[in-house]
Amino acid sequence: MLTHARHPEHVLVEQRDLLTADVPAPVADVAAQLRAVLEWAREYLCGPHPELGRKGPVCPFAQGSLERGTFFLAVHRGEAPTPETLAETLLIYRDWFRELPPVTGPAAQFKTVLLTFPDLAPQWAQAVVDETQARLKPRYVAEGLMIGEFHAGPPDKGGLWNPDFRPLRSPVPLLAIRHMVATDLPFLTDDAAALRSYLQRFGTGTPAVLRQRAAAAAHRLGLTPEEIG
């Protein structure tokens, strides 16, 4: 388990912490929920799904993150946190995420921090998680990061390849932070600011199979060549 140097009340739980009988004291009382999230990542995110609409795992990053030991779980306590308070808490984890090794190179794209909400009342989970993600997404995307929302929902958002599939379902409500990569374009075509940030960052590095989609989205959202560099 890692403890924040400047905010010791914040910790990051590693896989190995959950594979022993003696889970570290700060999170021992929610060990069952954290183990459920770890199992969900291993079994669901890393595996295929008949409703996904494409081949491969549900999440292309989870297996690499788990194998490299760059998969971290954090815990936020409270039955009804607000998007405002969570935004402040997530700033700490966002900055910590950037400091965690690896900070450069291909392996950095597999680094993931999942902030879990084991106490969040079920009737509030969807609204709190979704509203927090919507509030923070523009800022995170502008900084080259992605923030994803997961809860039992069922989530409103359908899959990219099958709109009837709800891939963002999880056993514990959580928000996930990771680096943006070039293949994230499909997640960013519904918002002009997000698409602008993506295109300014990747430009000609947009994968060939997504360039037509990027151009169509830029035209639909009224982005000019000057805006996207």
PyMOL CGO cylinders between C-alpha atoms (Angstrom):
from pymol import cmd
from pymol.cgo import CYLINDER

trace = [
    CYLINDER, 0.00, 0.00, 0.00, 1.25, 3.47, -0.89, 0.3, 1, 1, 1, 1, 1, 1,
    CYLINDER, 1.25, 3.47, -0.89, 0.69, 6.49, 1.36, 0.3, 1, 1, 1, 1, 1, 1,
    CYLINDER, 0.69, 6.49, 1.36, 0.62, 10.02, -0.02, 0.3, 1, 1, 1, 1, 1, 1,
    CYLINDER, 0.62, 10.02, -0.02, 3.68, 11.93, 1.19, 0.3, 1, 1, 1, 1, 1, 1,
    CYLINDER, 3.68, 11.93, 1.19, 1.81, 15.20, 1.70, 0.3, 1, 1, 1, 1, 1, 1,
    CYLINDER, 1.81, 15.20, 1.70, -1.68, 13.85, 2.43, 0.3, 1, 1, 1, 1, 1, 1,
    CYLINDER, -1.68, 13.85, 2.43, -1.20, 10.71, 4.54, 0.3, 1, 1, 1, 1, 1, 1,
    CYLINDER, -1.20, 10.71, 4.54, -4.94, 10.19, 4.86, 0.3, 1, 1, 1, 1, 1, 1,
    CYLINDER, -4.94, 10.19, 4.86, -4.91, 9.20, 1.18, 0.3, 1, 1, 1, 1, 1, 1,
    CYLINDER, -4.91, 9.20, 1.18, -3.61, 5.77, 0.25, 0.3, 1, 1, 1, 1, 1, 1,
    CYLINDER, -3.61, 5.77, 0.25, -3.36, 3.60, -2.85, 0.3, 1, 1, 1, 1, 1, 1,
    CYLINDER, -3.36, 3.60, -2.85, -4.04, -0.10, -2.49, 0.3, 1, 1, 1, 1, 1, 1,
    CYLINDER, -4.04, -0.10, -2.49, -2.05, -2.49, -4.66, 0.3, 1, 1, 1, 1, 1, 1,
    CYLINDER, -2.05, -2.49, -4.66, -3.11, -5.94, -5.84, 0.3, 1, 1, 1, 1, 1, 1,
    CYLINDER, -3.11, -5.94, -5.84, -0.79, -7.69, -3.39, 0.3, 1, 1, 1, 1, 1, 1,
    CYLINDER, -0.79, -7.69, -3.39, -2.48, -5.92, -0.48, 0.3, 1, 1, 1, 1, 1, 1,
    CYLINDER, -2.48, -5.92, -0.48, -5.70, -7.74, -1.29, 0.3, 1, 1, 1, 1, 1, 1,
    CYLINDER, -5.70, -7.74, -1.29, -4.16, -11.16, -1.80, 0.3, 1, 1, 1, 1, 1, 1,
    CYLINDER, -4.16, -11.16, -1.80, -3.29, -11.63, 1.87, 0.3, 1, 1, 1, 1, 1, 1,
    CYLINDER, -3.29, -11.63, 1.87, -5.42, -12.27, 4.93, 0.3, 1, 1, 1, 1, 1, 1,
    CYLINDER, -5.42, -12.27, 4.93, -4.12, -9.13, 6.64, 0.3, 1, 1, 1, 1, 1, 1,
    CYLINDER, -4.12, -9.13, 6.64, -5.35, -6.25, 4.51, 0.3, 1, 1, 1, 1, 1, 1,
    CYLINDER, -5.35, -6.25, 4.51, -3.78, -2.93, 5.63, 0.3, 1, 1, 1, 1, 1, 1,
    CYLINDER, -3.78, -2.93, 5.63, -5.70, -1.28, 8.46, 0.3, 1, 1, 1, 1, 1, 1,
    CYLINDER, -5.70, -1.28, 8.46, -6.91, 1.88, 6.65, 0.3, 1, 1, 1, 1, 1, 1,
    CYLINDER, -6.91, 1.88, 6.65, -8.96, -0.22, 4.22, 0.3, 1, 1, 1, 1, 1, 1,
    CYLINDER, -8.96, -0.22, 4.22, -9.40, -3.51, 6.09, 0.3, 1, 1, 1, 1, 1, 1,
    CYLINDER, -9.40, -3.51, 6.09, -13.10, -2.88, 6.71, 0.3, 1, 1, 1, 1, 1, 1,
    CYLINDER, -13.10, -2.88, 6.71, -13.79, -2.52, 2.97, 0.3, 1, 1, 1, 1, 1, 1,
    CYLINDER, -13.79, -2.52, 2.97, -11.53, -5.37, 1.87, 0.3, 1, 1, 1, 1, 1, 1,
    CYLINDER, -11.53, -5.37, 1.87, -14.49, -7.33, 0.49, 0.3, 1, 1, 1, 1, 1, 1,
    CYLINDER, -14.49, -7.33, 0.49, -15.54, -4.44, -1.77, 0.3, 1, 1, 1, 1, 1, 1,
    CYLINDER, -15.54, -4.44, -1.77, -11.98, -3.84, -2.99, 0.3, 1, 1, 1, 1, 1, 1,
    CYLINDER, -11.98, -3.84, -2.99, -11.50, -7.53, -3.72, 0.3, 1, 1, 1, 1, 1, 1,
    CYLINDER, -11.50, -7.53, -3.72, -14.77, -7.44, -5.68, 0.3, 1, 1, 1, 1, 1, 1,
    CYLINDER, -14.77, -7.44, -5.68, -13.39, -4.59, -7.79, 0.3, 1, 1, 1, 1, 1, 1,
    CYLINDER, -13.39, -4.59, -7.79, -10.13, -6.46, -8.38, 0.3, 1, 1, 1, 1, 1, 1,
    CYLINDER, -10.13, -6.46, -8.38, -12.01, -9.60, -9.41, 0.3, 1, 1, 1, 1, 1, 1,
    CYLINDER, -12.01, -9.60, -9.41, -14.26, -7.50, -11.68, 0.3, 1, 1, 1, 1, 1, 1,
    CYLINDER, -14.26, -7.50, -11.68, -11.18, -6.04, -13.36, 0.3, 1, 1, 1, 1, 1, 1,
    CYLINDER, -11.18, -6.04, -13.36, -9.61, -9.46, -13.86, 0.3, 1, 1, 1, 1, 1, 1,
    CYLINDER, -9.61, -9.46, -13.86, -12.69, -11.34, -14.96, 0.3, 1, 1, 1, 1, 1, 1,
    CYLINDER, -12.69, -11.34, -14.96, -14.85, -8.70, -16.66, 0.3, 1, 1, 1, 1, 1, 1,
    CYLINDER, -14.85, -8.70, -16.66, -12.56, -5.93, -17.92, 0.3, 1, 1, 1, 1, 1, 1,
    CYLINDER, -12.56, -5.93, -17.92, -9.86, -8.33, -19.09, 0.3, 1, 1, 1, 1, 1, 1,
    CYLINDER, -9.86, -8.33, -19.09, -12.24, -10.72, -20.79, 0.3, 1, 1, 1, 1, 1, 1,
    CYLINDER, -12.24, -10.72, -20.79, -14.41, -10.71, -23.90, 0.3, 1, 1, 1, 1, 1, 1,
    CYLINDER, -14.41, -10.71, -23.90, -18.15, -10.21, -23.71, 0.3, 1, 1, 1, 1, 1, 1,
    CYLINDER, -18.15, -10.21, -23.71, -20.79, -11.54, -26.12, 0.3, 1, 1, 1, 1, 1, 1,
    CYLINDER, -20.79, -11.54, -26.12, -22.58, -8.17, -26.18, 0.3, 1, 1, 1, 1, 1, 1,
    CYLINDER, -22.58, -8.17, -26.18, -19.47, -6.04, -26.67, 0.3, 1, 1, 1, 1, 1, 1,
    CYLINDER, -19.47, -6.04, -26.67, -19.82, -5.86, -30.44, 0.3, 1, 1, 1, 1, 1, 1,
    CYLINDER, -19.82, -5.86, -30.44, -16.13, -6.45, -31.20, 0.3, 1, 1, 1, 1, 1, 1,
    CYLINDER, -16.13, -6.45, -31.20, -13.40, -8.96, -30.46, 0.3, 1, 1, 1, 1, 1, 1,
    CYLINDER, -13.40, -8.96, -30.46, -11.02, -8.58, -27.57, 0.3, 1, 1, 1, 1, 1, 1,
    CYLINDER, -11.02, -8.58, -27.57, -11.41, -7.64, -23.91, 0.3, 1, 1, 1, 1, 1, 1,
    CYLINDER, -11.41, -7.64, -23.91, -13.96, -5.19, -22.58, 0.3, 1, 1, 1, 1, 1, 1,
    CYLINDER, -13.96, -5.19, -22.58, -11.11, -2.85, -21.58, 0.3, 1, 1, 1, 1, 1, 1,
    CYLINDER, -11.11, -2.85, -21.58, -7.92, -2.90, -23.68, 0.3, 1, 1, 1, 1, 1, 1,
    CYLINDER, -7.92, -2.90, -23.68, -5.84, -1.46, -20.80, 0.3, 1, 1, 1, 1, 1, 1,
    CYLINDER, -5.84, -1.46, -20.80, -6.83, -3.52, -17.76, 0.3, 1, 1, 1, 1, 1, 1,
    CYLINDER, -6.83, -3.52, -17.76, -4.72, -6.61, -18.43, 0.3, 1, 1, 1, 1, 1, 1,
    CYLINDER, -4.72, -6.61, -18.43, -1.61, -4.55, -19.11, 0.3, 1, 1, 1, 1, 1, 1,
    CYLINDER, -1.61, -4.55, -19.11, -2.18, -2.50, -15.98, 0.3, 1, 1, 1, 1, 1, 1,
    CYLINDER, -2.18, -2.50, -15.98, -2.62, -5.56, -13.78, 0.3, 1, 1, 1, 1, 1, 1,
    CYLINDER, -2.62, -5.56, -13.78, 0.39, -7.35, -15.25, 0.3, 1, 1, 1, 1, 1, 1,
    CYLINDER, 0.39, -7.35, -15.25, 2.66, -4.32, -14.80, 0.3, 1, 1, 1, 1, 1, 1,
    CYLINDER, 2.66, -4.32, -14.80, 1.60, -3.63, -11.23, 0.3, 1, 1, 1, 1, 1, 1,
    CYLINDER, 1.60, -3.63, -11.23, 0.27, -0.20, -12.17, 0.3, 1, 1, 1, 1, 1, 1,
    CYLINDER, 0.27, -0.20, -12.17, -3.32, -0.88, -11.12, 0.3, 1, 1, 1, 1, 1, 1,
    CYLINDER, -3.32, -0.88, -11.12, -4.15, 1.05, -7.95, 0.3, 1, 1, 1, 1, 1, 1,
    CYLINDER, -4.15, 1.05, -7.95, -7.31, 1.30, -5.85, 0.3, 1, 1, 1, 1, 1, 1,
    CYLINDER, -7.31, 1.30, -5.85, -8.20, 4.27, -3.66, 0.3, 1, 1, 1, 1, 1, 1,
    CYLINDER, -8.20, 4.27, -3.66, -11.11, 4.63, -1.23, 0.3, 1, 1, 1, 1, 1, 1,
    CYLINDER, -11.11, 4.63, -1.23, -13.34, 7.61, -0.53, 0.3, 1, 1, 1, 1, 1, 1,
    CYLINDER, -13.34, 7.61, -0.53, -15.54, 7.21, 2.53, 0.3, 1, 1, 1, 1, 1, 1,
    CYLINDER, -15.54, 7.21, 2.53, -19.02, 8.64, 3.02, 0.3, 1, 1, 1, 1, 1, 1,
    CYLINDER, -19.02, 8.64, 3.02, -22.58, 7.70, 2.13, 0.3, 1, 1, 1, 1, 1, 1,
    CYLINDER, -22.58, 7.70, 2.13, -23.40, 10.82, 0.11, 0.3, 1, 1, 1, 1, 1, 1,
    CYLINDER, -23.40, 10.82, 0.11, -20.38, 12.77, -1.14, 0.3, 1, 1, 1, 1, 1, 1,
    CYLINDER, -20.38, 12.77, -1.14, -21.12, 15.63, -3.50, 0.3, 1, 1, 1, 1, 1, 1,
    CYLINDER, -21.12, 15.63, -3.50, -19.57, 16.19, -6.93, 0.3, 1, 1, 1, 1, 1, 1,
    CYLINDER, -19.57, 16.19, -6.93, -18.03, 19.39, -5.54, 0.3, 1, 1, 1, 1, 1, 1,
    CYLINDER, -18.03, 19.39, -5.54, -16.19, 17.63, -2.70, 0.3, 1, 1, 1, 1, 1, 1,
    CYLINDER, -16.19, 17.63, -2.70, -15.17, 14.73, -4.93, 0.3, 1, 1, 1, 1, 1, 1,
    CYLINDER, -15.17, 14.73, -4.93, -13.70, 17.13, -7.48, 0.3, 1, 1, 1, 1, 1, 1,
    CYLINDER, -13.70, 17.13, -7.48, -11.37, 18.46, -4.78, 0.3, 1, 1, 1, 1, 1, 1,
    CYLINDER, -11.37, 18.46, -4.78, -10.41, 14.96, -3.62, 0.3, 1, 1, 1, 1, 1, 1,
    CYLINDER, -10.41, 14.96, -3.62, -9.75, 13.84, -7.16, 0.3, 1, 1, 1, 1, 1, 1,
    CYLINDER, -9.75, 13.84, -7.16, -7.29, 16.69, -7.66, 0.3, 1, 1, 1, 1, 1, 1,
    CYLINDER, -7.29, 16.69, -7.66, -5.05, 15.01, -5.10, 0.3, 1, 1, 1, 1, 1, 1,
    CYLINDER, -5.05, 15.01, -5.10, -5.29, 11.64, -6.83, 0.3, 1, 1, 1, 1, 1, 1,
    CYLINDER, -5.29, 11.64, -6.83, -4.85, 13.22, -10.26, 0.3, 1, 1, 1, 1, 1, 1,
    CYLINDER, -4.85, 13.22, -10.26, -1.59, 14.86, -9.21, 0.3, 1, 1, 1, 1, 1, 1,
    CYLINDER, -1.59, 14.86, -9.21, -0.44, 11.70, -7.43, 0.3, 1, 1, 1, 1, 1, 1,
    CYLINDER, -0.44, 11.70, -7.43, -1.27, 9.67, -10.55, 0.3, 1, 1, 1, 1, 1, 1,
    CYLINDER, -1.27, 9.67, -10.55, 1.13, 11.85, -12.54, 0.3, 1, 1, 1, 1, 1, 1,
    CYLINDER, 1.13, 11.85, -12.54, 3.93, 11.26, -10.02, 0.3, 1, 1, 1, 1, 1, 1,
    CYLINDER, 3.93, 11.26, -10.02, 3.57, 7.48, -9.93, 0.3, 1, 1, 1, 1, 1, 1,
    CYLINDER, 3.57, 7.48, -9.93, 6.07, 5.56, -12.04, 0.3, 1, 1, 1, 1, 1, 1,
    CYLINDER, 6.07, 5.56, -12.04, 6.24, 5.07, -14.91, 0.3, 1, 1, 1, 1, 1, 1,
    CYLINDER, 6.24, 5.07, -14.91, 5.80, 8.73, -15.84, 0.3, 1, 1, 1, 1, 1, 1,
    CYLINDER, 5.80, 8.73, -15.84, 6.98, 8.40, -19.42, 0.3, 1, 1, 1, 1, 1, 1,
    CYLINDER, 6.98, 8.40, -19.42, 7.21, 5.78, -22.12, 0.3, 1, 1, 1, 1, 1, 1,
    CYLINDER, 7.21, 5.78, -22.12, 4.72, 3.26, -23.51, 0.3, 1, 1, 1, 1, 1, 1,
    CYLINDER, 4.72, 3.26, -23.51, 4.16, 1.57, -20.14, 0.3, 1, 1, 1, 1, 1, 1,
    CYLINDER, 4.16, 1.57, -20.14, 2.72, 4.79, -18.69, 0.3, 1, 1, 1, 1, 1, 1,
    CYLINDER, 2.72, 4.79, -18.69, -0.49, 4.32, -20.67, 0.3, 1, 1, 1, 1, 1, 1,
    CYLINDER, -0.49, 4.32, -20.67, -1.32, 1.30, -18.52, 0.3, 1, 1, 1, 1, 1, 1,
    CYLINDER, -1.32, 1.30, -18.52, -1.19, 3.19, -15.23, 0.3, 1, 1, 1, 1, 1, 1,
    CYLINDER, -1.19, 3.19, -15.23, -4.63, 3.37, -13.62, 0.3, 1, 1, 1, 1, 1, 1,
    CYLINDER, -4.63, 3.37, -13.62, -6.07, 4.75, -10.39, 0.3, 1, 1, 1, 1, 1, 1,
    CYLINDER, -6.07, 4.75, -10.39, -9.60, 3.69, -9.44, 0.3, 1, 1, 1, 1, 1, 1,
    CYLINDER, -9.60, 3.69, -9.44, -11.22, 5.82, -6.74, 0.3, 1, 1, 1, 1, 1, 1,
    CYLINDER, -11.22, 5.82, -6.74, -13.88, 3.60, -5.18, 0.3, 1, 1, 1, 1, 1, 1,
    CYLINDER, -13.88, 3.60, -5.18, -16.89, 4.65, -3.11, 0.3, 1, 1, 1, 1, 1, 1,
    CYLINDER, -16.89, 4.65, -3.11, -17.75, 1.64, -0.93, 0.3, 1, 1, 1, 1, 1, 1,
    CYLINDER, -17.75, 1.64, -0.93, -20.05, 3.64, 1.37, 0.3, 1, 1, 1, 1, 1, 1,
    CYLINDER, -20.05, 3.64, 1.37, -21.96, 5.49, -1.34, 0.3, 1, 1, 1, 1, 1, 1,
    CYLINDER, -21.96, 5.49, -1.34, -25.68, 4.88, -0.92, 0.3, 1, 1, 1, 1, 1, 1,
    CYLINDER, -25.68, 4.88, -0.92, -27.11, 2.99, -3.93, 0.3, 1, 1, 1, 1, 1, 1,
    CYLINDER, -27.11, 2.99, -3.93, -29.81, 5.60, -4.53, 0.3, 1, 1, 1, 1, 1, 1,
    CYLINDER, -29.81, 5.60, -4.53, -27.13, 8.29, -4.95, 0.3, 1, 1, 1, 1, 1, 1,
    CYLINDER, -27.13, 8.29, -4.95, -24.42, 6.33, -6.73, 0.3, 1, 1, 1, 1, 1, 1,
    CYLINDER, -24.42, 6.33, -6.73, -25.37, 6.96, -10.33, 0.3, 1, 1, 1, 1, 1, 1,
    CYLINDER, -25.37, 6.96, -10.33, -26.03, 10.68, -9.93, 0.3, 1, 1, 1, 1, 1, 1,
    CYLINDER, -26.03, 10.68, -9.93, -22.91, 11.37, -7.87, 0.3, 1, 1, 1, 1, 1, 1,
    CYLINDER, -22.91, 11.37, -7.87, -20.53, 9.37, -10.07, 0.3, 1, 1, 1, 1, 1, 1,
    CYLINDER, -20.53, 9.37, -10.07, -21.97, 10.56, -13.38, 0.3, 1, 1, 1, 1, 1, 1,
    CYLINDER, -21.97, 10.56, -13.38, -22.15, 14.21, -12.34, 0.3, 1, 1, 1, 1, 1, 1,
    CYLINDER, -22.15, 14.21, -12.34, -18.61, 14.18, -10.99, 0.3, 1, 1, 1, 1, 1, 1,
    CYLINDER, -18.61, 14.18, -10.99, -17.28, 12.64, -14.20, 0.3, 1, 1, 1, 1, 1, 1,
    CYLINDER, -17.28, 12.64, -14.20, -19.15, 15.14, -16.37, 0.3, 1, 1, 1, 1, 1, 1,
    CYLINDER, -19.15, 15.14, -16.37, -17.85, 18.01, -14.24, 0.3, 1, 1, 1, 1, 1, 1,
    CYLINDER, -17.85, 18.01, -14.24, -14.22, 16.88, -14.44, 0.3, 1, 1, 1, 1, 1, 1,
    CYLINDER, -14.22, 16.88, -14.44, -14.01, 15.43, -17.96, 0.3, 1, 1, 1, 1, 1, 1,
    CYLINDER, -14.01, 15.43, -17.96, -13.21, 18.72, -19.80, 0.3, 1, 1, 1, 1, 1, 1,
    CYLINDER, -13.21, 18.72, -19.80, -10.38, 19.57, -17.41, 0.3, 1, 1, 1, 1, 1, 1,
    CYLINDER, -10.38, 19.57, -17.41, -8.92, 16.09, -17.47, 0.3, 1, 1, 1, 1, 1, 1,
    CYLINDER, -8.92, 16.09, -17.47, -9.12, 15.73, -21.24, 0.3, 1, 1, 1, 1, 1, 1,
    CYLINDER, -9.12, 15.73, -21.24, -7.42, 19.11, -21.67, 0.3, 1, 1, 1, 1, 1, 1,
    CYLINDER, -7.42, 19.11, -21.67, -4.56, 17.74, -19.54, 0.3, 1, 1, 1, 1, 1, 1,
    CYLINDER, -4.56, 17.74, -19.54, -4.26, 14.52, -21.51, 0.3, 1, 1, 1, 1, 1, 1,
    CYLINDER, -4.26, 14.52, -21.51, -6.14, 12.35, -19.02, 0.3, 1, 1, 1, 1, 1, 1,
    CYLINDER, -6.14, 12.35, -19.02, -9.31, 10.30, -19.12, 0.3, 1, 1, 1, 1, 1, 1,
    CYLINDER, -9.31, 10.30, -19.12, -11.75, 9.91, -16.24, 0.3, 1, 1, 1, 1, 1, 1,
    CYLINDER, -11.75, 9.91, -16.24, -14.32, 7.14, -16.49, 0.3, 1, 1, 1, 1, 1, 1,
    CYLINDER, -14.32, 7.14, -16.49, -17.48, 6.56, -14.50, 0.3, 1, 1, 1, 1, 1, 1,
    CYLINDER, -17.48, 6.56, -14.50, -18.61, 3.12, -13.30, 0.3, 1, 1, 1, 1, 1, 1,
    CYLINDER, -18.61, 3.12, -13.30, -21.50, 1.99, -11.10, 0.3, 1, 1, 1, 1, 1, 1,
    CYLINDER, -21.50, 1.99, -11.10, -24.26, -0.62, -10.90, 0.3, 1, 1, 1, 1, 1, 1,
    CYLINDER, -24.26, -0.62, -10.90, -26.65, 1.80, -12.57, 0.3, 1, 1, 1, 1, 1, 1,
    CYLINDER, -26.65, 1.80, -12.57, -27.49, 0.50, -14.98, 0.3, 1, 1, 1, 1, 1, 1,
    CYLINDER, -27.49, 0.50, -14.98, -25.25, 3.11, -16.67, 0.3, 1, 1, 1, 1, 1, 1,
    CYLINDER, -25.25, 3.11, -16.67, -26.88, 5.32, -19.27, 0.3, 1, 1, 1, 1, 1, 1,
    CYLINDER, -26.88, 5.32, -19.27, -24.00, 5.12, -21.75, 0.3, 1, 1, 1, 1, 1, 1,
    CYLINDER, -24.00, 5.12, -21.75, -24.05, 2.31, -24.27, 0.3, 1, 1, 1, 1, 1, 1,
    CYLINDER, -24.05, 2.31, -24.27, -21.02, 0.62, -25.77, 0.3, 1, 1, 1, 1, 1, 1,
    CYLINDER, -21.02, 0.62, -25.77, -19.13, 2.10, -28.71, 0.3, 1, 1, 1, 1, 1, 1,
    CYLINDER, -19.13, 2.10, -28.71, -19.77, -0.97, -30.83, 0.3, 1, 1, 1, 1, 1, 1,
    CYLINDER, -19.77, -0.97, -30.83, -23.14, -2.02, -29.41, 0.3, 1, 1, 1, 1, 1, 1,
    CYLINDER, -23.14, -2.02, -29.41, -25.33, 0.80, -28.05, 0.3, 1, 1, 1, 1, 1, 1,
    CYLINDER, -25.33, 0.80, -28.05, -27.51, -1.72, -26.21, 0.3, 1, 1, 1, 1, 1, 1,
    CYLINDER, -27.51, -1.72, -26.21, -24.56, -2.97, -24.15, 0.3, 1, 1, 1, 1, 1, 1,
    CYLINDER, -24.56, -2.97, -24.15, -23.78, -1.20, -20.87, 0.3, 1, 1, 1, 1, 1, 1,
    CYLINDER, -23.78, -1.20, -20.87, -20.02, -1.70, -20.39, 0.3, 1, 1, 1, 1, 1, 1,
    CYLINDER, -20.02, -1.70, -20.39, -19.61, 0.78, -17.52, 0.3, 1, 1, 1, 1, 1, 1,
    CYLINDER, -19.61, 0.78, -17.52, -21.28, -1.42, -14.91, 0.3, 1, 1, 1, 1, 1, 1,
    CYLINDER, -21.28, -1.42, -14.91, -19.21, -2.22, -11.81, 0.3, 1, 1, 1, 1, 1, 1,
    CYLINDER, -19.21, -2.22, -11.81, -19.82, -3.94, -8.44, 0.3, 1, 1, 1, 1, 1, 1,
    CYLINDER, -19.82, -3.94, -8.44, -18.73, -0.83, -6.49, 0.3, 1, 1, 1, 1, 1, 1,
    CYLINDER, -18.73, -0.83, -6.49, -19.21, 2.77, -7.68, 0.3, 1, 1, 1, 1, 1, 1,
    CYLINDER, -19.21, 2.77, -7.68, -15.91, 4.25, -8.85, 0.3, 1, 1, 1, 1, 1, 1,
    CYLINDER, -15.91, 4.25, -8.85, -14.12, 6.78, -11.01, 0.3, 1, 1, 1, 1, 1, 1,
    CYLINDER, -14.12, 6.78, -11.01, -11.07, 5.68, -12.99, 0.3, 1, 1, 1, 1, 1, 1,
    CYLINDER, -11.07, 5.68, -12.99, -8.13, 7.88, -14.00, 0.3, 1, 1, 1, 1, 1, 1,
    CYLINDER, -8.13, 7.88, -14.00, -5.71, 6.99, -16.78, 0.3, 1, 1, 1, 1, 1, 1,
    CYLINDER, -5.71, 6.99, -16.78, -3.71, 8.63, -19.55, 0.3, 1, 1, 1, 1, 1, 1,
    CYLINDER, -3.71, 8.63, -19.55, -5.45, 9.52, -22.78, 0.3, 1, 1, 1, 1, 1, 1,
    CYLINDER, -5.45, 9.52, -22.78, -4.28, 7.53, -25.80, 0.3, 1, 1, 1, 1, 1, 1,
    CYLINDER, -4.28, 7.53, -25.80, -4.86, 8.02, -29.51, 0.3, 1, 1, 1, 1, 1, 1,
    CYLINDER, -4.86, 8.02, -29.51, -7.54, 5.32, -29.64, 0.3, 1, 1, 1, 1, 1, 1,
    CYLINDER, -7.54, 5.32, -29.64, -9.71, 7.29, -27.18, 0.3, 1, 1, 1, 1, 1, 1,
    CYLINDER, -9.71, 7.29, -27.18, -11.18, 9.39, -29.98, 0.3, 1, 1, 1, 1, 1, 1,
    CYLINDER, -11.18, 9.39, -29.98, -14.60, 7.64, -29.98, 0.3, 1, 1, 1, 1, 1, 1,
    CYLINDER, -14.60, 7.64, -29.98, -15.13, 8.75, -26.37, 0.3, 1, 1, 1, 1, 1, 1,
    CYLINDER, -15.13, 8.75, -26.37, -14.58, 12.40, -27.29, 0.3, 1, 1, 1, 1, 1, 1,
    CYLINDER, -14.58, 12.40, -27.29, -16.64, 13.05, -30.41, 0.3, 1, 1, 1, 1, 1, 1,
    CYLINDER, -16.64, 13.05, -30.41, -19.71, 14.42, -28.64, 0.3, 1, 1, 1, 1, 1, 1,
    CYLINDER, -19.71, 14.42, -28.64, -18.06, 17.54, -27.21, 0.3, 1, 1, 1, 1, 1, 1,
    CYLINDER, -18.06, 17.54, -27.21, -16.24, 20.29, -29.11, 0.3, 1, 1, 1, 1, 1, 1,
    CYLINDER, -16.24, 20.29, -29.11, -13.82, 21.16, -26.32, 0.3, 1, 1, 1, 1, 1, 1,
    CYLINDER, -13.82, 21.16, -26.32, -12.88, 17.51, -25.72, 0.3, 1, 1, 1, 1, 1, 1,
    CYLINDER, -12.88, 17.51, -25.72, -12.40, 16.83, -29.43, 0.3, 1, 1, 1, 1, 1, 1,
    CYLINDER, -12.40, 16.83, -29.43, -10.33, 19.99, -29.81, 0.3, 1, 1, 1, 1, 1, 1,
    CYLINDER, -10.33, 19.99, -29.81, -8.08, 18.90, -26.94, 0.3, 1, 1, 1, 1, 1, 1,
    CYLINDER, -8.08, 18.90, -26.94, -7.67, 15.46, -28.48, 0.3, 1, 1, 1, 1, 1, 1,
    CYLINDER, -7.67, 15.46, -28.48, -6.83, 16.76, -31.95, 0.3, 1, 1, 1, 1, 1, 1,
    CYLINDER, -6.83, 16.76, -31.95, -4.41, 19.35, -30.62, 0.3, 1, 1, 1, 1, 1, 1,
    CYLINDER, -4.41, 19.35, -30.62, -2.63, 16.61, -28.69, 0.3, 1, 1, 1, 1, 1, 1,
    CYLINDER, -2.63, 16.61, -28.69, -2.54, 13.85, -31.30, 0.3, 1, 1, 1, 1, 1, 1,
    CYLINDER, -2.54, 13.85, -31.30, -3.06, 15.64, -34.64, 0.3, 1, 1, 1, 1, 1, 1,
    CYLINDER, -3.06, 15.64, -34.64, -1.60, 13.48, -37.38, 0.3, 1, 1, 1, 1, 1, 1,
    CYLINDER, -1.60, 13.48, -37.38, -1.05, 10.77, -34.78, 0.3, 1, 1, 1, 1, 1, 1,
    CYLINDER, -1.05, 10.77, -34.78, -4.75, 9.91, -34.91, 0.3, 1, 1, 1, 1, 1, 1,
    CYLINDER, -4.75, 9.91, -34.91, -4.97, 6.25, -35.95, 0.3, 1, 1, 1, 1, 1, 1,
    CYLINDER, -4.97, 6.25, -35.95, -5.72, 5.87, -39.66, 0.3, 1, 1, 1, 1, 1, 1,
    CYLINDER, -5.72, 5.87, -39.66, -8.92, 3.93, -38.97, 0.3, 1, 1, 1, 1, 1, 1,
    CYLINDER, -8.92, 3.93, -38.97, -10.24, 6.87, -36.91, 0.3, 1, 1, 1, 1, 1, 1,
    CYLINDER, -10.24, 6.87, -36.91, -9.21, 9.82, -39.08, 0.3, 1, 1, 1, 1, 1, 1,
    CYLINDER, -9.21, 9.82, -39.08, -12.44, 9.92, -41.08, 0.3, 1, 1, 1, 1, 1, 1,
    CYLINDER, -12.44, 9.92, -41.08, -14.43, 9.75, -37.87, 0.3, 1, 1, 1, 1, 1, 1,
    CYLINDER, -14.43, 9.75, -37.87, -12.34, 12.57, -36.38, 0.3, 1, 1, 1, 1, 1, 1,
    CYLINDER, -12.34, 12.57, -36.38, -12.83, 14.75, -39.46, 0.3, 1, 1, 1, 1, 1, 1,
    CYLINDER, -12.83, 14.75, -39.46, -16.59, 14.13, -39.49, 0.3, 1, 1, 1, 1, 1, 1,
    CYLINDER, -16.59, 14.13, -39.49, -16.90, 14.95, -35.79, 0.3, 1, 1, 1, 1, 1, 1,
    CYLINDER, -16.90, 14.95, -35.79, -14.84, 18.13, -36.18, 0.3, 1, 1, 1, 1, 1, 1,
    CYLINDER, -14.84, 18.13, -36.18, -17.09, 19.26, -39.03, 0.3, 1, 1, 1, 1, 1, 1,
    CYLINDER, -17.09, 19.26, -39.03, -20.26, 18.40, -37.11, 0.3, 1, 1, 1, 1, 1, 1,
    CYLINDER, -20.26, 18.40, -37.11, -19.08, 20.30, -34.04, 0.3, 1, 1, 1, 1, 1, 1,
    CYLINDER, -19.08, 20.30, -34.04, -17.96, 23.32, -36.06, 0.3, 1, 1, 1, 1, 1, 1,
    CYLINDER, -17.96, 23.32, -36.06, -14.25, 23.11, -35.31, 0.3, 1, 1, 1, 1, 1, 1,
    CYLINDER, -14.25, 23.11, -35.31, -12.02, 25.08, -37.67, 0.3, 1, 1, 1, 1, 1, 1,
    CYLINDER, -12.02, 25.08, -37.67, -8.52, 24.06, -38.81, 0.3, 1, 1, 1, 1, 1, 1,
    CYLINDER, -8.52, 24.06, -38.81, -7.12, 26.96, -36.75, 0.3, 1, 1, 1, 1, 1, 1,
    CYLINDER, -7.12, 26.96, -36.75, -8.75, 25.61, -33.58, 0.3, 1, 1, 1, 1, 1, 1,
    CYLINDER, -8.75, 25.61, -33.58, -7.36, 22.11, -33.90, 0.3, 1, 1, 1, 1, 1, 1,
    CYLINDER, -7.36, 22.11, -33.90, -3.88, 23.06, -35.04, 0.3, 1, 1, 1, 1, 1, 1,
]
cmd.load_cgo(trace, "trace")
